[in-house]
Every structure is written in C-alpha cells, then in structure tokens.
C-alpha cells in the first residue's frame, strides 16, 4: 500500500490528469493519469510495463484505478467517465468516487460516490453521474489532495477495453 501511495503521489505531483488515453488491445490507461490498485496487480489482472497499465482482455473482474486530479473546482456537481468495451458494455457497473487524502496524515475519505449502469457509456459521450450540488463542504487544497477512484465491473471479456478518462465539474 505504501508503494501504491508513493507512486500515486509522484504521479499526482508531476503530471496532469489525462483525458484522452488510447488503448490498443486489452485495457490500457497511461500510468501518468491513473494507477491500478496494488491488489489487482498482485492478482495478475494487470500488466505493468514502461509506465502503462493494461487490463488483460480475458478477465471480467473489477478494474480499480486511482486517478489524480490536478485542479478541482469548488462544489462540483458532476463526475463523468469515458469508457468503451469492444464487445458492448451494456450492464457494466461503473462507480466513480471523489476522494480526498490529508497531506500530512495520509488519511483518506470519500467525499462523494456515484454508481451507474453504463449502458449508454460511449467513447464520445460518456455517462454523466450526477453528484448533487455542494458535495464538497470545504475545499482545502492546502491540506488535502483530491483524486478519483474509478471502479469498472466488467460483464464481458472482450479483447479491448478503453478508458478515456474521468473528470469532475
């Protein structure tokens, strides 16, 4: 967990959150935008090479990613995910959690979490997940780092799954 936290902080501190990430086979997201959970890597669900994280196309297990957010607006109302599966994604469950981590203690807490069946998710339109107004009661970038935890529970075992990114606005 410390190793994952260290990688996440390094990514968070040095690279902006990429919105357009292309996958050429399997599941892929650049290591600069999102970091796969260490449990998934240890379970051999991911291949990690040269700063790239790929999900093996034959697996249908849960994909968990932690995505850095370089700049956050106060009181966002929408969390949005862009995801596509080559064999169709009807029934894919998507959960996007808006998280914060205290800079000095490392304490992590969930600010808001939204789930949606991703029947209408596409690479071009995404599926907005309404988070309601005022989900952040106090925006405090001096003491907290903000990020998204994205969970994709795939119901298919396609050859290609593409994660284009997630945003909060």
HELIX and SHEET records of a PDB file:
HELIX    1   1 UNK A    2  UNK A   14  1                                  13    
HELIX    2   2 UNK A   38  UNK A   42  1                                   5    
SHEET    1   A 6 UNK A  46  UNK A  49  0                                        
SHEET    2   A 6 UNK A  52  UNK A  55 -1                                        
SHEET    3   A 6 UNK A  26  UNK A  30 -1                                        
SHEET    4   A 6 UNK A 160  UNK A 168  1                                        
SHEET    5   A 6 UNK A  78  UNK A  85 -1                                        
SHEET    6   A 6 UNK A 127  UNK A 130 -1                                        
SHEET    1   B 5 UNK A  34  UNK A  36  0                                        
SHEET    2   B 5 UNK A  62  UNK A  68 -1                                        
SHEET    3   B 5 UNK A 144  UNK A 153 -1                                        
SHEET    4   B 5 UNK A  93  UNK A 102 -1                                        
SHEET    5   B 5 UNK A 108  UNK A 117 -1                                        
END                                                                             
